């Protein structure tokens, strides 16, 4: 009998121990001590009055319900005010605008300067000297200068020789030369001068040597290979393929202008409009007629 009573007491005691342990494990599940739960009393999850009678499971259930709630609070916003553009004068120039405008201005200035330099480089300049039209001078004065220089007048700025063309040979010349050449050659007849004028390129048509005059023969005689030309540049001997080249000429109001940019090929071999023979000893060999 005593054994039965003892067993019953043990069972009752075990049940009481198990119930107490279960209650403590619920509260420990939320990780809160008694003191902490007391401080958290205002937390709604713990109860308005700080009631610590809520179990851990109840707290977790309440938190889960809060997270999974699908209700969305709709907040009414105030009506939008109409847009009013700000006054630029009131705003002034911002720092961003200042830098942007400065950058664009400097780039524009640089591009403009480069463009102006290119245009200035490509703009046709006033050309003078060889290759341009040279106003050589008054025909009367030129004829006087030719005479005083033993029949030949050299103009280095035009790389040319100026000589007189006899008026008596003009008719033959008209049948041989172009209008550009004749303008100077016939100026004596047309203008009432003692002779006309012819402008010859100093470059030998053979291989390009500068052809000097020969005072004794009154011809041009090339020292390179011996080509010879009479006083008006018609070939008289040597290996040259033609007479001396000459420039286009024009005479206006008695003034001769030579276009050194327009070189006219010399007359073909055999052309001899003046019939001028060597007037003295040749400077280079002898003429090959
Ligand atoms: S270059 Fe004048 S004759 Fe040859």
Boltz pocket constraint, residues with backbone or C-beta under 6 A from the ligand:
constraints:
  - pocket:
      binder: B
      contacts: [[A, 204], [A, 205], [A, 206], [A, 207], [A, 208], [A, 209], [A, 222], [A, 223], [A, 224], [A, 225], [A, 226], [A, 227], [A, 238], [A, 239], [A, 240]]
      max_distance: 6.0
